[in-house]
């Protein structure tokens, strides 16, 4: 009888400390590398001195370390009208530990002013 009480009590304590609700907590993140160097999410990409009518390319690699599939979106804030920034893998779903690399291309319109430019950009994973 004493053994039964101990086993039941141990099972109750185990359930309190380790509840089994059928869900697994999501952990991990997406790591980004711009031209092979770690790039912190939601920070500026410095393009340097840009010339009107030109295109500039940087390699952007994303690694999904989350324990869930993630749809990856590259977003830019404050890009001027007429300028375009494209990353062909946009919208791709990455599984755990999968990487995707693509050319991030900035097209500068003819009417732009020569100068140093940077914009805040970020990776949205959903």
TORKOLKOL-29071 format. One line per field, with one value per residue (C-alpha): x, y, z; residue number from 0. Coordinates in Angstrom, 2 decimals. Last residue first. Layout:
N
xx: X | ...
yy: Y | ...
zz: Z | ...
nr: NUM | ...
This chain:
126
xx: 6.16 | 9.67 | 10.18 | 13.76 | 14.65 | 15.86 | 16.70 | 18.03 | 21.47 | 22.76 | 25.95 | 25.55 | 24.96 | 21.48 | 18.76 | 17.15 | 18.47 | 16.93 | 19.14 | 18.43 | 19.36 | 19.81 | 19.93 | 21.39 | 20.18 | 21.07 | 18.73 | 19.58 | 17.86 | 18.53 | 14.84 | 12.64 | 12.66 | 9.62 | 10.40 | 8.43 | 11.35 | 14.01 | 14.42 | 15.69 | 14.75 | 15.36 | 13.81 | 14.20 | 11.57 | 10.07 | 12.62 | 13.19 | 12.10 | 11.76 | 13.01 | 11.57 | 12.98 | 10.32 | 10.99 | 8.22 | 9.26 | 9.09 | 9.49 | 12.35 | 13.85 | 17.46 | 16.51 | 19.62 | 19.33 | 21.97 | 22.06 | 24.70 | 24.98 | 24.31 | 24.27 | 22.47 | 23.28 | 21.18 | 22.20 | 25.50 | 25.59 | 28.20 | 27.94 | 25.19 | 24.96 | 22.28 | 20.62 | 19.42 | 16.29 | 18.05 | 21.73 | 23.92 | 26.64 | 29.23 | 29.30 | 28.22 | 25.23 | 24.58 | 21.25 | 20.29 | 16.68 | 15.53 | 15.32 | 12.67 | 9.03 | 7.51 | 6.18 | 2.50 | 0.70 | -0.36 | 1.95 | 2.76 | 6.26 | 6.49 | 2.86 | 2.62 | 5.81 | 4.48 | 1.29 | 3.25 | 5.48 | 2.44 | 0.82 | 4.05 | 4.55 | 0.94 | 1.25 | 4.48 | 2.82 | 0.00
yy: 33.55 | 34.88 | 38.57 | 39.49 | 43.14 | 46.21 | 49.71 | 51.68 | 52.93 | 55.41 | 57.34 | 59.79 | 60.44 | 61.94 | 59.80 | 60.66 | 57.56 | 55.18 | 53.07 | 49.34 | 47.42 | 43.67 | 41.16 | 38.06 | 34.81 | 32.27 | 29.91 | 27.85 | 24.93 | 24.13 | 23.51 | 23.99 | 27.05 | 28.25 | 30.65 | 33.89 | 36.01 | 33.79 | 36.32 | 39.24 | 42.57 | 46.23 | 48.85 | 52.64 | 54.71 | 56.11 | 56.07 | 53.00 | 53.94 | 50.49 | 47.28 | 43.77 | 40.29 | 37.63 | 34.07 | 31.53 | 29.46 | 25.72 | 24.97 | 24.11 | 27.53 | 27.59 | 28.94 | 30.16 | 33.12 | 34.12 | 37.50 | 38.15 | 41.85 | 43.38 | 46.94 | 48.21 | 51.50 | 54.23 | 56.85 | 56.17 | 54.91 | 55.60 | 53.02 | 50.38 | 50.30 | 47.86 | 49.25 | 47.09 | 45.04 | 41.67 | 41.68 | 40.81 | 38.18 | 38.54 | 36.38 | 39.16 | 39.75 | 36.87 | 36.39 | 34.12 | 33.12 | 32.12 | 29.24 | 27.87 | 26.99 | 25.33 | 21.86 | 21.25 | 18.11 | 19.44 | 17.22 | 19.00 | 18.43 | 19.76 | 19.23 | 15.93 | 14.64 | 15.66 | 13.67 | 10.63 | 10.72 | 10.89 | 7.91 | 5.87 | 6.76 | 5.90 | 2.55 | 1.72 | 2.42 | 0.00
zz: -40.29 | -40.71 | -41.50 | -42.34 | -41.99 | -43.79 | -42.67 | -45.58 | -46.59 | -49.15 | -49.91 | -52.77 | -56.46 | -56.86 | -58.40 | -61.76 | -63.57 | -61.01 | -58.71 | -58.82 | -55.66 | -56.02 | -53.17 | -54.79 | -53.28 | -50.64 | -48.82 | -45.78 | -44.05 | -40.39 | -39.67 | -42.74 | -44.96 | -46.89 | -49.73 | -49.90 | -51.09 | -52.74 | -55.61 | -53.47 | -55.01 | -54.20 | -56.42 | -56.50 | -58.29 | -55.10 | -52.28 | -50.10 | -46.59 | -45.07 | -46.68 | -46.30 | -46.98 | -46.43 | -45.24 | -44.69 | -41.68 | -40.99 | -37.29 | -34.93 | -35.60 | -36.83 | -40.26 | -42.09 | -44.47 | -47.04 | -48.79 | -51.48 | -52.34 | -55.76 | -57.06 | -60.17 | -61.88 | -63.51 | -60.96 | -59.13 | -55.55 | -52.90 | -50.13 | -49.98 | -46.21 | -45.11 | -42.02 | -39.16 | -38.59 | -38.35 | -37.44 | -40.44 | -40.02 | -42.78 | -45.93 | -48.33 | -46.05 | -43.66 | -41.88 | -38.99 | -38.51 | -35.06 | -32.66 | -30.34 | -30.77 | -27.72 | -28.40 | -27.89 | -26.73 | -23.33 | -21.35 | -18.11 | -16.76 | -13.20 | -12.27 | -14.15 | -12.44 | -9.02 | -9.66 | -10.89 | -7.81 | -5.53 | -7.29 | -7.03 | -3.36 | -2.48 | -4.30 | -2.46 | 0.89 | 0.00
nr: 125 | 124 | 123 | 122 | 121 | 120 | 119 | 118 | 117 | 116 | 115 | 114 | 113 | 112 | 111 | 110 | 109 | 108 | 107 | 106 | 105 | 104 | 103 | 102 | 101 | 100 | 99 | 98 | 97 | 96 | 95 | 94 | 93 | 92 | 91 | 90 | 89 | 88 | 87 | 86 | 85 | 84 | 83 | 82 | 81 | 80 | 79 | 78 | 77 | 76 | 75 | 74 | 73 | 72 | 71 | 70 | 69 | 68 | 67 | 66 | 65 | 64 | 63 | 62 | 61 | 60 | 59 | 58 | 57 | 56 | 55 | 54 | 53 | 52 | 51 | 50 | 49 | 48 | 47 | 46 | 45 | 44 | 43 | 42 | 41 | 40 | 39 | 38 | 37 | 36 | 35 | 34 | 33 | 32 | 31 | 30 | 29 | 28 | 27 | 26 | 25 | 24 | 23 | 22 | 21 | 20 | 19 | 18 | 17 | 16 | 15 | 14 | 13 | 12 | 11 | 10 | 9 | 8 | 7 | 6 | 5 | 4 | 3 | 2 | 1 | 0
